[in-house]
Amino acid sequence: MNFLQNLGTTEWIIIILVLLAIFGKKKLMEWAQGLGESGRELQKVKKEFEGALNGSEQAIEKGGKSPKKKV
């Protein structure tokens, strides 16, 4: 996705205007909201994963087994 780094403000404005003309404001707002929710969910999963990884590393450093969650 190297080409996205070369896009300037003018190009982004043109892209957004074309998308507005094609799909309409309501549909684009739904997509933006979905992207925001997806981003928040990914951050949440990342934090949970890092926490589990850190917990496992600490247990290994103490000489014990890695903690297992009960479901």
N, C-alpha and C positions, 0 to 999 in steps of 0.2 A: 504494500500500500504506500509506496514511495510517492506516488503521484499526488496523494492528499496533502503532503507537506508543501507542495509547490503552489497550492491554491491560495490566492489572496482574498481580501475582503470583497472585492468586486465580484470575483467568481462565485463566492459563497452566496452573495445576494442574488445573483442571477439564477443559481441553482434553486434557491429557496422560492424565488418568484415563479420559476417554471413548475416546481412541485405544487405550489399553491394553485396555479392555473389548471394543472392536471387533476389533482385530487381534492382540492378545496380545503378550507381552513379547519373544518371539523375533523376530517380524517387525519390531517397532519397533527392536530392537537392530541388525538387518540394515540398516534404512533409515538409522539414525544413523551406522553405520559407512560406508555408501555416501556419505552427505553429507560426512563427514570426509575421505574419500579424494578426493572431488570438489573440496573446498575446497583441499586440499594441491596437487592438480594445477593448479587455477586460479592459485594463488600461484606455482607453478613456471613456468607459461607467462607470467605477468605479469613475473617477474624476467628471463626470457629475452628477452621483448619489449623491456623497458626497456634491457637490455644491448645489444641490437641497435640500438635507437634511439640510445643514447648513442654507440655506436661509429660510426654513420653521421654523427652531428652532429660528432664530433671529426674525422673524415676531411674533412668539408666545410669545417670551420674551418681546416684545414691546407691547403686548396686542392686536395686530391685528390678522387678519386671515392670513393663509398661502398664499403666492403669487401663483397665477395660471398663467401658460403660455398660451398665445393665440396662436392658431395653424393656 
